[in-house]
Amino acid sequence: MNICGVLVHIVPDQTEAVAAAISSIPGAEVHEIQDHGRLIVTVEDTAEAAAIDGLSSIHKLPGVVAAALVYHHFESGHEDTGAHVIMEA
């Protein structure tokens, strides 16, 4: 299982469209919309796609300026490797 925490910077006047587009990506969920064009998002592995594919899809969306991976948690099928904070927002 992969869970990625992502800080997405967007063009502020495209907030609703970008949030809707992210929500349509398998495994992606918008948790918070902040002022000045920032979204807090998680992307998880699904049966349809890996979390990294979801992150790649976010980068390609119109209105997205940048998407930064700020948290990653991975668990293999038999062993818990723990959580890794890459950067705190």
Stockholm file with secondary structure:
# STOCKHOLM 1.0

chainA/1-89         MNICGVLVHIVPDQTEAVAAAISSIPGAEVHEIQDHGRLIVTVEDTAEAAAIDGLSSIHKLPGVVAAALVYHHFESGHEDTGAHVIMEA
#=GR chainA/1-89 SS CEEEEEEEEECGGGHHHHHHHHHTSTTEEEEEEETTTEEEEEEECCSSCCHHHHHHHHHHSTTEEEEEEEEEEEECSSCEEEEEECCCC
#=GC SS_cons        CEEEEEEEEECGGGHHHHHHHHHTSTTEEEEEEETTTEEEEEEECCSSCCHHHHHHHHHHSTTEEEEEEEEEEEECSSCEEEEEECCCC
//
